[in-house]
Amino acid sequence: MPDPKMPDQKKVFIKSYGCQMNVYDSDRMADALAPDGYESVDSAETADLIVLNTCHIREKAAEKVYSELGRLRLHKRQAAAEGRAVRIAVAGCVAQAEGEEIIARAPVVDMVFGPQSYHLLPEIVARANRGEKVVETEFPAEDKFDHLPQRQGARLKARGATAFLTVQEGCDKFCAFCVVPYTRGAEVSRPVARVVEEATRMAEAGVREITVLGQNVNAYHGEGPDGTGWSLARLLHRLAEVPGLDRLRYTTSHPNDMTDDLIAAHRDLGGLMPYLHLPVQSGSNAILKAMNRRHDRDAYLRLIERIRTARPDIALSGDFIVGFPGETDADFEDTLSLTSEVGYAQAYSFKYSPRPGTPASENAEQVAEEVKTERLSRLQDLLNRQQADFNRAMAGRTTDILVEKPGRHPGQLAGRSPWLQTVVVSAERSLIGSIQPVRITGAGPNSLSGELLAERPAEPAA
């Protein structure tokens, strides 16, 4: 006989678009709905509630959402014919930016809510179930992090050996191309105690590596137990003390917030992986100024030198935008030369696309689409060569990998090197979740192959 105290079992499907923050937020939404009886499923076909967790950073983000909603309209109609009520929600940054317009364009949507409203999700769903079309896109006056549900270890265990942990949201930089300050709001940092509590629960659930997240994560300034604001470096040192956590990473960073103590953490913290995502966006001083990046080319290069002095084996990743309004051929050549000088292990590069409401979208000096396409192709050719060279340099080396999941073929497992490379080995599934020494035997452009070692070889004498 069902327990009358237990809520009816319902199913929720959450589809995440875009950044790692959205993946974390999707888990937050699942956690918020769990007490009301919602079980997460991997398919929209069986779900009672479908949530599209959207991203506004990438090109044509809104169009992708509306295309998906067109497919879901047919699904919702078929479910109704079968006597099932299906609710559809649009969440995330597109929801924050477009609000009521989403329901006007796609009446199939029952709920629209932005990243500031996830703590209200059970109430939002209840209102939708009563027949209301719900739009929640207001920024809260109070600290939104105070309302986040505590993550439950039993639910986390199924999510694997690695996990994301948001410690900071929003951005105060106001880069001319970026919608984050308008969709995520001003910079807010979680208190240290809340972060450590969640990290501890993750470790107890089997998580071995945490990636600390924030729109501008190295601007973290959460309140510490002593009542003072802690820096990201101080937080990382504290997280390194959590039993069971062997690896730490963080993303995404702004060059202007790479403080001395954070650089020193890369030198001093063995558990902080030697991989840093540090976007520059352009190698041209004129374009950096137009972007409102608040640093110039030389400052970025000096910063890279300081980081590499502290941690010589560090691998660098970056973001680039080509075809920003007003970018000339000479400006683009400056980006190519900076890329060559730095030498990236991995990078993300995109053609500039206007975001409504941002200063750059109103700039009259828009670059022709065919010019942006040609420049992007040249930059990506260079970045791909650098990544391939970095991977090839691993051949013959021995390193540890965190084994994360089965590989594509039977008998294979896939893990990550300290430099965030995918490494494929032949091994038993029982090793998932463990850290194993491997010798790298081959390198492709996007992954490595290796063989497990019975034990780590002794270090050669100095």
ABEGO torsion letter per residue (X at the ends): XBBAABBBBBBBBBBBBEBAAAAAAAAAAAAAAAAAGBBBBABAAABABBBBBBBAABBGAAAAAAAAAAAAAAAAAAAAAAGBBBBBBBBEAAAAAAEAAAAAABAABABBBBAAAAAAAAAAAAAAAAGBBBBBABBBABBAAAABBBBBAAAAAAAEABBBBBABBEBAAGBAABAAAAAAEBBBBBBAAAAAAAAAAAAAAGBABBBBBBABAAABABBBAAGBBBBAAAAAAAAAABBGBABBBBOBBBAAABBAAAAAAAAABAABBBBBBBBAGBABAAAAAAAGAGBBAAAAAAAAAAAAAABAABBBBBBBBBGBBGBBAAAAAAAAAAAAAAGBABBBBBBBBBBBGBAAAABABBBBAAAAAAAAAAAAAAAAAAAAAAAAAABGBBBBBBBABBBABBGBBBBBBAAGBBBBBBBBAAABGBBBBBBBABBBAABBBBBBBABBBBBBBX
